Amino acid sequence: MKEVSCASCGNRVMVEKYSPTHTSVQWLDDAEASCPEFARRSALGEPSASIPTCPALKSSIEAAVRKGLVETDSLRSYPVPGQLV
C-alpha cells in the first residue's frame, strides 16, 4: 500500500490499486475526524459507513495514479476461491 495525502485537506490514507476500477483505501485516522467532507455529511445525519468516498480524496488518489505514485497491481497473481493452485 502507498500513502496518499488529500490535496484539499491533507488527510492521509493508504491506497492499493488492484485494477483500474478497484481501489482499496485504508484510513489512518477516523474518517469523520480527519476528513471535512465526512464530518459535514455525518453532521447532517448520514452514517459515515454509508458515505462511499470523498470527492477531493478520490481526485487526489487518481492524480497519484496518473503520476505513477500508486501503481495498478494487476500483474500480481491472486488466488481464486475454489480454484486449485
C-alpha positions as CSV (number, residue, x, y, z in Angstrom):
1,M,0.0,0.0,0.0
2,K,1.1,3.5,-0.7
3,E,0.4,6.6,1.3
4,V,-1.6,9.3,-0.4
5,S,-2.5,12.8,1.0
6,C,-5.6,14.6,0.1
7,A,-4.8,17.8,-1.9
8,S,-7.7,19.5,-0.3
9,C,-7.4,18.8,3.5
10,G,-4.1,16.9,3.9
11,N,-5.8,13.8,5.3
12,R,-3.5,10.7,4.7
13,V,-4.7,7.3,3.6
14,M,-3.1,4.1,2.4
15,V,-4.0,3.1,-1.1
16,E,-3.6,0.0,-3.2
17,K,-4.9,-0.5,-6.8
18,Y,-5.8,-4.0,-7.9
19,S,-7.2,-2.9,-11.2
20,P,-8.2,0.3,-13.0
21,T,-11.6,0.2,-11.3
22,H,-10.7,-1.5,-7.9
23,T,-9.0,0.8,-5.3
24,S,-8.6,-0.3,-1.7
25,V,-8.3,2.6,0.8
26,Q,-7.3,2.3,4.4
27,W,-7.9,5.3,6.6
28,L,-5.1,6.1,9.0
29,D,-7.4,8.1,11.3
30,D,-11.2,8.2,11.9
31,A,-12.8,9.5,8.7
32,E,-15.2,11.8,10.5
33,A,-12.4,13.4,12.5
34,S,-9.9,13.7,9.6
35,C,-12.0,14.5,6.5
36,P,-14.1,17.7,6.3
37,E,-16.4,16.0,3.8
38,F,-17.1,13.0,6.0
39,A,-17.5,15.4,9.0
40,R,-20.0,17.6,7.1
41,R,-22.1,14.7,5.9
42,S,-22.0,13.0,9.3
43,A,-23.2,16.2,10.9
44,L,-26.2,16.1,8.6
45,G,-27.1,12.6,10.0
46,E,-25.5,10.4,7.3
47,P,-23.7,7.4,8.9
48,S,-20.1,7.5,7.8
49,A,-20.2,3.8,6.8
50,S,-22.8,4.8,4.1
51,I,-20.5,7.5,2.6
52,P,-18.8,5.9,-0.4
53,T,-15.9,8.4,-0.7
54,C,-14.8,12.0,-0.5
55,P,-14.6,13.5,-4.0
56,A,-11.4,15.5,-3.1
57,L,-9.7,12.4,-1.7
58,K,-10.8,10.4,-4.8
59,S,-9.3,13.1,-7.1
60,S,-6.0,13.0,-5.1
61,I,-5.8,9.3,-5.4
62,E,-6.5,9.5,-9.2
63,A,-3.8,12.1,-9.5
64,A,-1.3,9.9,-7.6
65,V,-2.1,7.1,-10.0
66,R,-1.6,9.3,-13.1
67,K,1.8,10.4,-11.7
68,G,2.8,6.8,-11.2
69,L,3.0,7.2,-7.4
70,V,0.4,4.4,-7.0
71,E,0.6,1.6,-9.5
72,T,-2.1,-0.8,-10.5
73,D,-1.2,-4.2,-9.1
74,S,-2.9,-6.2,-11.9
75,L,0.2,-8.3,-12.5
76,R,0.2,-9.9,-9.1
77,S,-1.4,-13.4,-9.1
78,Y,-4.3,-13.7,-6.6
79,P,-5.9,-17.0,-5.7
80,V,-9.4,-17.5,-6.9
81,P,-11.7,-19.1,-4.3
82,G,-12.5,-22.7,-5.3
83,Q,-9.7,-22.9,-7.9
84,L,-6.8,-25.3,-7.3
85,V,-3.4,-23.8,-7.4
